[in-house]
Amino acid sequence: MTEDNTDTGPSGPELVRSLAELSRVGMTDEEVVAFGGQLDAIIESVSALQEVDTEGVEPTGHAIDVTNVYREDIAREPYGRDEMLSNAPAAQEGYVRVRYVFGEDETEP
């Protein structure tokens, strides 16, 4: 869109086809038509924001004040190996056992 709100680019299905091509996303003709209508509605809704008078409105990242909540950092002994392995679904020789990712052994841990 240009500053005088005249649409000079593609809209609807043409815009969807262009975006799909740029994104390397395959779409059927039915999907292009469906998303074209939805995209036009989204663009209309967002373009309505250009008409809102924002004079004197401070930019903000949040609608409400956000404050970080910190807890006291207390040093403590780390968990032991046996305690950590007690939470694992399977352990073997002091390590967590997982399924093979590569290879032919398809056994469960």
Secondary structure as a PSIPRED ss2 file (coil, helix, strand):
# PSIPRED VFORMAT (PSIPRED V4.0)

   1 M C   1.000  0.000  0.000
   2 T C   1.000  0.000  0.000
   3 E C   1.000  0.000  0.000
   4 D C   1.000  0.000  0.000
   5 N C   1.000  0.000  0.000
   6 T C   1.000  0.000  0.000
   7 D C   1.000  0.000  0.000
   8 T C   1.000  0.000  0.000
   9 G C   1.000  0.000  0.000
  10 P C   1.000  0.000  0.000
  11 S C   1.000  0.000  0.000
  12 G H   0.000  1.000  0.000
  13 P H   0.000  1.000  0.000
  14 E H   0.000  1.000  0.000
  15 L H   0.000  1.000  0.000
  16 V H   0.000  1.000  0.000
  17 R H   0.000  1.000  0.000
  18 S H   0.000  1.000  0.000
  19 L H   0.000  1.000  0.000
  20 A H   0.000  1.000  0.000
  21 E H   0.000  1.000  0.000
  22 L H   0.000  1.000  0.000
  23 S H   0.000  1.000  0.000
  24 R C   1.000  0.000  0.000
  25 V C   1.000  0.000  0.000
  26 G C   1.000  0.000  0.000
  27 M C   1.000  0.000  0.000
  28 T C   1.000  0.000  0.000
  29 D H   0.000  1.000  0.000
  30 E H   0.000  1.000  0.000
  31 E H   0.000  1.000  0.000
  32 V H   0.000  1.000  0.000
  33 V H   0.000  1.000  0.000
  34 A H   0.000  1.000  0.000
  35 F H   0.000  1.000  0.000
  36 G H   0.000  1.000  0.000
  37 G H   0.000  1.000  0.000
  38 Q H   0.000  1.000  0.000
  39 L H   0.000  1.000  0.000
  40 D H   0.000  1.000  0.000
  41 A H   0.000  1.000  0.000
  42 I H   0.000  1.000  0.000
  43 I H   0.000  1.000  0.000
  44 E H   0.000  1.000  0.000
  45 S H   0.000  1.000  0.000
  46 V H   0.000  1.000  0.000
  47 S H   0.000  1.000  0.000
  48 A H   0.000  1.000  0.000
  49 L H   0.000  1.000  0.000
  50 Q H   0.000  1.000  0.000
  51 E H   0.000  1.000  0.000
  52 V C   1.000  0.000  0.000
  53 D C   1.000  0.000  0.000
  54 T C   1.000  0.000  0.000
  55 E C   1.000  0.000  0.000
  56 G C   1.000  0.000  0.000
  57 V C   1.000  0.000  0.000
  58 E C   1.000  0.000  0.000
  59 P C   1.000  0.000  0.000
  60 T C   1.000  0.000  0.000
  61 G C   1.000  0.000  0.000
  62 H C   1.000  0.000  0.000
  63 A C   1.000  0.000  0.000
  64 I C   1.000  0.000  0.000
  65 D C   1.000  0.000  0.000
  66 V C   1.000  0.000  0.000
  67 T C   1.000  0.000  0.000
  68 N C   1.000  0.000  0.000
  69 V C   1.000  0.000  0.000
  70 Y C   1.000  0.000  0.000
  71 R C   1.000  0.000  0.000
  72 E C   1.000  0.000  0.000
  73 D C   1.000  0.000  0.000
  74 I C   1.000  0.000  0.000
  75 A C   1.000  0.000  0.000
  76 R C   1.000  0.000  0.000
  77 E C   1.000  0.000  0.000
  78 P C   1.000  0.000  0.000
  79 Y C   1.000  0.000  0.000
  80 G C   1.000  0.000  0.000
  81 R H   0.000  1.000  0.000
  82 D H   0.000  1.000  0.000
  83 E H   0.000  1.000  0.000
  84 M H   0.000  1.000  0.000
  85 L H   0.000  1.000  0.000
  86 S C   1.000  0.000  0.000
  87 N C   1.000  0.000  0.000
  88 A C   1.000  0.000  0.000
  89 P C   1.000  0.000  0.000
  90 A C   1.000  0.000  0.000
  91 A E   0.000  0.000  1.000
  92 Q E   0.000  0.000  1.000
  93 E C   1.000  0.000  0.000
  94 G C   1.000  0.000  0.000
  95 Y E   0.000  0.000  1.000
  96 V E   0.000  0.000  1.000
  97 R C   1.000  0.000  0.000
  98 V C   1.000  0.000  0.000
  99 R C   1.000  0.000  0.000
 100 Y C   1.000  0.000  0.000
 101 V C   1.000  0.000  0.000
 102 F C   1.000  0.000  0.000
 103 G C   1.000  0.000  0.000
 104 E C   1.000  0.000  0.000
 105 D C   1.000  0.000  0.000
 106 E C   1.000  0.000  0.000
 107 T C   1.000  0.000  0.000
 108 E C   1.000  0.000  0.000
 109 P C   1.000  0.000  0.000
